[in-house]
Amino acid sequence: MWRGYYSSMPAQAGSLTARFLRAEPHELPALAWSFAYFFLLLAAYYVLRPVRDAMAVQVGSAALQALFAYTFLAMLALVPVYGWLCACLPRARFLPLVYLFFILNLVFFWFGMKENLLEQNLPRIFFVWLSVFNLFAVSVFWSLMADIFDRAQAARLFGAIAAGGSCGAIAGPALTAALAKQLGAANMLLVSAFILGLALACIVRLNAWSRRYPRKSEPPAEQPLGGSVLAGLQAAISSPYLLAICGWLFCYTVLSTALYFLQVEIVPKAIPGRAEQLQFFATVDLVVNSLALVIQLTVTARLGAAIGVGWMLALMPLFSLAGFAVLGLAPTLAVLLVVGVTRRAGEFALSKPVREALYTVVPREERYKAKAFIDTVVYRGGDASSGWAFGSLRKAGFDLSALAWSALPVAAAWLALSFWLGRKEAALRK
């Protein structure tokens, strides 16, 4: 009797886990590998992020304009290369190549810091590189998720998968705080590269699972996508649905840049020491990602089922309308902290999973090529253009309150696009 009882415990545990995560039993391995993949990816990134933020404060808001522009130009150069890889290579080959490229970049930066190469320009190059890496690596991850999971699976599983990223975003700063003094900043780059290498094993396992459980009416994963190198651009500007996603993401980046400009000016006045600033940024990251993790595991999937895609996309625009209005009235560190933490946590836990699920209703080529174009060129284009715009407003005499008020029309447009996308996604799903 007891033998039978104990032998049934793993199956019972698996059943309970599947019910809690709203997953089918056969989906659990893919869910676990996806969780691990996103955990490792964001842990590798967040090992490096506090250093970048401290550098941004050091160079000042004037230099940010140029750095955003350089990042945008780097995106423009890389997108055709990415499109060529997508067209020529099957998914199982080109995904690892993307991550191997970034791992080799980290080794180069490690060598540059050790040998003091490029001197004062290395921090600026690293700022641009990390901004490119963050978008490309995460975009490739969500392209894979949208490729192996269908729309119904995405609605159930993407919240839990996003929680893996939040766990990684908690582990990354903690790892930096624990090891930075002993290893030094340069060697933390190798730690990040090693973590990123572990993500490659997750890609291999996910490709194997997708071959066993392929999506219906989809070409084989071993087949290259083919098509034009610039197909992503062509699809993004010719499809009203994808064009609306471009507009939605552009609004998001404009408001994120506005907050970043406010942060760069408010934080140094309130926290003058560089070490204290680094600690502040790491603490904010920890709070944001801990809050996002709780929401992802307990709220995201159930709230999405209750209110639908349109309202899920609209939650952060609604909060941004209120948040920037309060910042316009009181541009202080306390208000910035509340608005920034709530908005970032809500983006990670609520907006991003449903935004990535929007791509499950488009063809595979658009999931990779158009999505990569939108997540990189459109995203950093928004950064660059809004960076110059806010910098120009600041030079024209706009104070911090006026900058915050100027963001409100963008938040209103963001809200309108959210509801339009919700209706269009429902129509495409039928």
C-alpha atoms as one frame of an Amber mdcrd trajectory, in Angstrom:
protein
   0.000   0.000   0.000   2.714   2.458   1.031   4.786   1.599  -2.021   1.849
   2.477  -4.243   1.251   5.654  -2.256   4.816   6.879  -2.586   5.097   5.879
  -6.239   2.051   8.021  -6.975   3.496  11.093  -5.239   5.588  12.352  -8.218
   2.559  12.078 -10.512   0.416  13.899  -7.950   3.037  16.595  -7.540   3.252
  17.003 -11.302  -0.517  17.254 -11.546  -0.649  19.897  -8.810   2.143  21.859
 -10.473   0.393  21.697 -13.834  -2.871  22.901 -12.319  -1.186  25.768 -10.445
   0.619  26.893 -13.598  -2.425  26.214 -15.814  -0.290  23.894 -17.981  -1.022
  20.567 -19.627   1.219  17.707 -18.389   3.046  17.404 -21.711   3.776  21.169
 -21.609   5.639  21.043 -18.293   9.085  20.150 -19.747   8.865  22.999 -22.279
   7.632  25.346 -19.565  10.558  24.365 -17.313  13.179  24.835 -20.059  11.595
  28.153 -21.115  11.628  29.327 -17.502  15.298  28.317 -17.161  16.224  29.910
 -20.489  14.690  33.278 -19.537  16.141  33.026 -16.029  19.673  32.570 -17.390
  19.263  35.219 -20.076  18.145  37.967 -17.704  20.567  36.892 -14.978  23.387
  37.384 -17.507  22.018  40.822 -18.399  21.344  42.003 -14.858  24.854  41.076
 -13.764  25.883  43.985 -16.010  22.974  46.451 -15.756  23.941  48.276 -12.494
  27.316  49.100 -14.033  25.613  50.574 -17.108  23.230  52.705 -15.033  26.089
  54.077 -12.944  27.932  54.913 -16.188  24.841  56.732 -17.495  24.755  58.978
 -14.425  28.502  59.572 -14.784  28.339  60.704 -18.432  25.226  62.843 -17.855
  22.020  63.482 -19.780  23.755  65.389 -22.606  25.819  62.324 -23.564  22.733
  60.093 -23.423  21.402  61.705 -26.596  24.446  60.595 -28.563  24.497  57.138
 -26.955  20.847  56.525 -27.870  21.615  57.610 -31.444  24.644  55.303 -31.666
  22.532  52.429 -30.332  19.912  53.070 -33.002  22.570  53.065 -35.733  23.966
  49.795 -34.386  20.477  48.297 -34.590  20.118  49.423 -38.203  23.405  47.713
 -39.052  22.580  44.445 -37.299  18.983  43.900 -38.427  19.915  42.977 -42.063
  22.535  40.544 -40.733  19.916  38.977 -38.474  17.464  38.813 -41.384  20.082
  37.037 -43.507  20.697  34.466 -40.749  16.944  33.861 -40.424  16.596  33.408
 -44.183  19.531  31.015 -44.589  19.621  28.925 -41.419  17.058  26.799 -39.556
  16.025  27.903 -36.097  18.117  25.239 -34.375  21.281  26.737 -35.881  20.794
  30.488 -36.047  19.528  30.923 -32.458  22.750  29.517 -30.914  24.802  31.646
 -33.338  23.148  34.817 -32.053  24.086  33.992 -28.460  27.598  32.841 -29.361
  28.139  36.216 -31.009  27.216  38.041 -27.797  29.355  35.705 -25.661  32.385
  36.511 -27.820  31.593  40.210 -27.445  31.717  39.853 -23.666  35.108  38.182
 -23.900  36.315  41.119 -26.007  35.079  43.653 -23.423  36.743  41.645 -20.656
  40.043  41.785 -22.540  39.555  45.491 -23.223  38.984  46.280 -19.553  41.960
  44.154 -18.481  44.310  45.776 -20.994  42.768  49.262 -20.670  41.896  49.414
 -24.365  39.992  52.390 -25.801  40.304  54.088 -22.394  37.452  56.616 -21.945
  35.506  55.377 -24.967  35.115  51.813 -23.688  32.318  52.708 -21.196  30.364
  54.421 -23.995  30.852  51.469 -26.346  29.783  49.113 -23.575  26.646  51.212
 -22.902  25.640  50.932 -26.566  26.522  47.236 -26.729  24.499  46.328 -23.636
  21.494  48.215 -24.990  21.757  46.254 -28.246  22.309  42.945 -26.472  19.330
  43.389 -24.182  16.894  43.961 -27.023  18.238  41.423 -29.504  18.709  38.577
 -27.003  15.297  39.069 -25.388  13.593  39.519 -28.765  15.062  36.224 -29.988
  13.842  34.522 -26.815  10.252  35.690 -27.254  10.347  34.881 -30.978  11.113
  31.291 -30.024   8.316  31.294 -27.435   5.804  32.616 -29.992   7.026  29.960
 -32.426   6.736  26.852 -30.257   3.574  27.830 -28.312   0.241  28.658 -29.937
  -2.144  31.460 -28.890  -4.006  29.398 -26.266  -0.761  28.118 -24.746   0.688
  31.627 -24.703  -2.289  32.944 -22.733  -1.788  30.236 -20.104   2.015  29.939
 -19.967   3.661  33.248 -20.832   3.090  34.716 -17.372   4.907  31.806 -15.718
   7.661  31.932 -18.355   8.097  35.657 -17.764   8.514  34.823 -14.063  11.723
  33.024 -15.022  13.050  36.321 -16.303  12.083  38.049 -13.069  13.911  35.388
 -11.056  16.970  35.894 -13.247  16.685  39.648 -12.852  16.731  39.129  -9.076
  19.640  36.672  -9.187  21.756  38.864 -11.490  22.082  41.940  -9.231  22.464
  39.666  -6.195  25.319  37.858  -7.926  26.973  41.158  -8.822  26.637  42.429
  -5.258  28.125  39.206  -3.878  31.027  38.786  -6.322  31.933  42.240  -7.667
  34.393  43.118  -4.885  36.161  39.757  -5.022  36.263  39.369  -8.812  36.243
  42.953 -10.034  34.099  44.539 -12.737  36.040  43.005 -15.641  35.676  39.423
 -14.414  31.928  39.907 -13.940  31.764  40.023 -17.728  33.067  36.454 -17.841
  30.486  35.423 -15.236  27.782  36.868 -17.468  29.233  35.088 -20.521  29.237
  31.751 -18.670  25.592  32.180 -17.634  24.667  33.066 -21.206  26.398  29.900
 -22.400  24.141  27.817 -20.149  21.112  29.275 -21.963  22.255  27.501 -25.123
  21.439  24.122 -23.518  17.874  25.340 -22.944  17.535  26.247 -26.622  18.606
  22.726 -27.613  16.019  21.138 -25.293  13.231  23.455 -26.465  13.963  22.694
 -30.114  13.748  18.976 -29.293  10.382  19.449 -27.518   8.957  21.469 -30.414
   9.869  18.690 -32.844   7.920  16.277 -30.670   4.936  18.610 -30.253   4.906
  20.839 -33.360   2.321  23.548 -33.839  -0.392  22.685 -36.329  -0.193  24.195
 -39.833   3.408  25.286 -39.281   6.476  24.515 -41.429   9.103  22.237 -39.836
  11.480  23.968 -37.414  14.452  22.501 -39.329  13.422  24.460 -42.422  15.029
  27.904 -42.934  12.585  30.815 -42.987  13.761  31.987 -46.408  12.450  35.239
 -47.791  14.110  38.637 -48.096  16.698  39.988 -45.685  14.498  43.084 -45.290
  11.233  41.133 -44.992  10.869  42.261 -41.381  10.817  45.919 -42.388   8.437
  45.240 -45.276   6.011  43.308 -43.057   6.148  45.851 -40.236   5.176  48.790
 -42.456   2.663  46.951 -44.678   0.579  45.213 -41.984  -1.788  47.489 -39.997
  -1.545  45.024 -37.088   2.273  45.054 -36.988   2.316  48.801 -37.623   0.101
  49.260 -34.558   2.535  47.146 -32.523   5.293  49.479 -33.783   3.294  52.469
 -32.568   2.541  50.808 -29.223   6.204  50.009 -28.614   7.292  53.472 -29.788
   5.013  55.102 -27.203   6.393  52.800 -24.526   9.990  53.704 -25.375   9.261
  57.439 -25.434   7.841  57.269 -21.918  10.698  55.048 -20.735  13.192  57.583
 -22.090  11.315  60.398 -20.366  11.618  58.555 -17.049  15.303  57.883 -17.726
  15.982  61.589 -18.313  14.156  62.467 -15.107  16.137  59.779 -13.273  19.501
  61.040 -14.558  18.745  64.524 -13.202  16.872  63.684  -9.998  19.098  60.888
  -8.643  22.449  62.782  -8.542  20.826  65.658  -6.649  19.341  63.313  -4.048
  22.188  60.740  -3.943  25.551  62.398  -4.775  27.949  59.471  -4.167  28.688
  57.068  -7.043  28.829  54.006  -4.765  25.511  55.002  -3.200  24.005  55.472
  -6.669  25.137  51.996  -7.720  23.571  50.563  -4.557  20.374  52.517  -5.208
  20.043  51.231  -8.788  20.729  47.641  -7.725  18.127  47.919  -4.945  15.540
  49.326  -7.357  16.180  46.441  -9.761  15.741  43.972  -6.914  12.436  45.520
  -5.785  11.087  45.768  -9.347  11.855  42.186 -10.222  10.662  40.763  -6.897
   7.339  42.563  -7.296   7.055  41.441 -10.925   7.725  37.827  -9.938   4.894
  37.797  -7.396   2.480  39.290  -9.948   3.546  36.883 -12.708   3.034  33.773
 -10.587  -0.239  34.804  -8.986  -2.039  37.362 -11.154  -0.962  37.552 -14.823
  -2.673  34.514 -16.360  -5.869  34.848 -14.304  -6.179  38.589 -14.858  -5.589
  38.151 -18.593  -8.351  35.562 -18.777 -10.691  37.893 -16.890 -10.162  41.213
 -18.720  -8.758  40.251 -22.140  -5.869  41.429 -24.293  -6.983  45.044 -24.816
  -7.328  45.868 -21.132  -4.116  44.020 -20.257  -2.254  46.183 -22.765  -4.006
  49.305 -21.443  -3.091  48.891 -17.770   0.370  50.482 -18.012  -0.753  53.367
 -20.276  -3.464  54.172 -17.736  -0.942  54.124 -14.907   1.502  56.218 -16.965
  -1.144  58.917 -17.432  -1.528  59.149 -13.674   2.171  58.700 -12.892   3.502
  61.411 -15.197   0.801  63.794 -13.977   2.007  63.293 -10.392   5.635  63.717
 -11.527   4.599  66.964 -13.197   3.274  68.181  -9.864   6.182  66.857  -7.754
   9.358  65.740  -9.605  11.054  64.289  -6.518  13.043  61.109  -5.886  10.220
  59.562  -3.840   7.652  60.073  -6.607  10.132  58.931  -9.266  10.803  55.780
  -7.247   7.105  54.888  -6.882   6.276  55.622 -10.533   9.400  53.900 -11.881
   9.089  50.755  -9.753   5.354  50.327 -10.369   5.624  50.987 -14.091   8.585
  48.662 -14.647   7.093  45.868 -12.542   3.780  46.204 -14.378   5.545  46.155
 -17.733   7.448  42.955 -16.914   4.529  41.169 -15.269   1.494  42.343 -17.239
   2.264  44.208 -20.466   5.202  42.218 -21.809   3.669  38.698 -21.658   0.523
  39.831 -23.474   2.533  41.961 -25.924   4.677  38.962 -26.859   1.537  36.835
 -27.276   0.406  39.248 -30.012   2.911  37.547 -32.337   1.365  34.090 -31.983
  -1.319  35.011 -34.549   1.135  36.011 -37.333   3.187  33.760 -39.676   6.574
  32.386 -38.552   8.641  34.708 -40.765   6.988  37.719 -39.118   7.571  36.230
 -35.656  11.310  36.376 -36.236  12.068  39.022 -38.855   9.318  41.588 -38.244
   9.510  41.091 -34.499  13.284  41.565 -34.490  12.898  44.778 -36.522  10.188
  46.085 -34.183  11.978  45.099 -30.971  15.294  46.617 -32.051  15.042  49.335
 -34.704  11.635  50.669 -33.648  12.499  50.382 -29.970  15.864  52.125 -30.231
  14.485  54.524 -32.833  12.025  55.607 -30.172  14.880  55.957 -27.699  16.998
  58.003 -30.091  14.242  60.342 -31.318  12.747  60.887 -27.879  16.232  61.324
 -26.418  16.922  64.186 -28.821  13.426  65.580 -28.255  13.664  65.625 -24.467
  17.239  66.926 -24.645  16.078  69.770 -26.904  13.184  70.572 -24.580  15.600
  70.690 -21.646  17.931  73.056 -23.521  14.921  75.202 -24.458  14.272  75.806
 -20.767  11.748  73.094 -19.876  12.101  72.166 -16.224  11.515  68.636 -14.884
   7.812  69.288 -14.287   7.323  70.455 -17.875   9.143  67.368 -19.186   6.783
  65.136 -17.211   3.688  66.985 -18.489   4.925  66.701 -22.090   4.755  62.887
 -21.792   0.976  62.824 -21.200  -0.132  63.011 -24.887   2.131  60.056 -25.666
   0.531  58.068 -22.831  -2.921  58.863 -24.256  -1.883  57.594 -27.712  -0.420
  54.489 -26.076  -3.783  53.830 -24.402  -5.719  54.154 -27.672  -3.382  51.739
 -29.488  -3.809  49.199 -26.678  -7.546  48.894 -27.218  -7.181  48.795 -31.026
  -4.638  45.963 -30.800  -6.896  44.048 -28.440  -9.730  44.128 -30.964  -7.468
  43.281 -33.915  -5.803  40.347 -32.133  -9.219  38.872 -31.332 -10.218  39.164
 -35.006  -7.009  37.486 -36.247  -7.394  34.670 -33.735 -10.744  33.579 -35.227
